[in-house]
């Protein structure tokens, strides 16, 4: 059990380095990625209001967890799959 705890202590400071500004920037990048998506007819899949509503479903904690591992484009694709 203590080995697990030591690994957690090492990882946790790394996670704390992510700022709210970075999370906000990541959220905005996801919105912009969603707005770049177009359907087969060439029209945008979402308007800005709907893209923001979709991204607002993600918590700051979820975004913090994914910021180092998922691009904004990947998250946009996942949100559109649902």
C-alpha positions, 0 to 999 in steps of 0.5 A, spaced: 500 500 500 505 504 501 508 503 494 502 506 491 501 512 496 508 514 494 507 513 486 501 518 488 505 523 491 510 523 486 504 524 480 500 529 484 504 535 484 505 534 477 497 535 476 497 541 480 501 545 475 495 545 470 492 552 471 485 554 470 487 559 465 490 552 461 483 549 462 479 555 460 484 555 454 483 547 453 476 548 453 476 554 448 480 549 443 475 544 444 469 549 442 474 551 436 475 544 434 467 543 434 466 549 430 471 546 424 467 540 423 463 540 417 457 535 415 457 531 408 453 537 405 459 542 407 455 546 413 458 546 420 455 541 424 454 545 430 453 553 431 457 556 437 452 556 442 451 549 441 458 547 441 459 551 448 453 547 451 456 541 449 463 543 452 460 545 458 458 538 460 465 537 461 467 539 468 474 542 470 476 536 473 475 532 467 478 537 462 484 537 467 485 529 467 485 529 459 489 536 457 496 532 457 493 526 453 487 528 448 488 533 443 482 538 443 480 535 436 480 528 439 475 531 445 471 534 439 470 528 435 468 524 442 463 529 444 460 528 437 460 521 437 455 521 443 
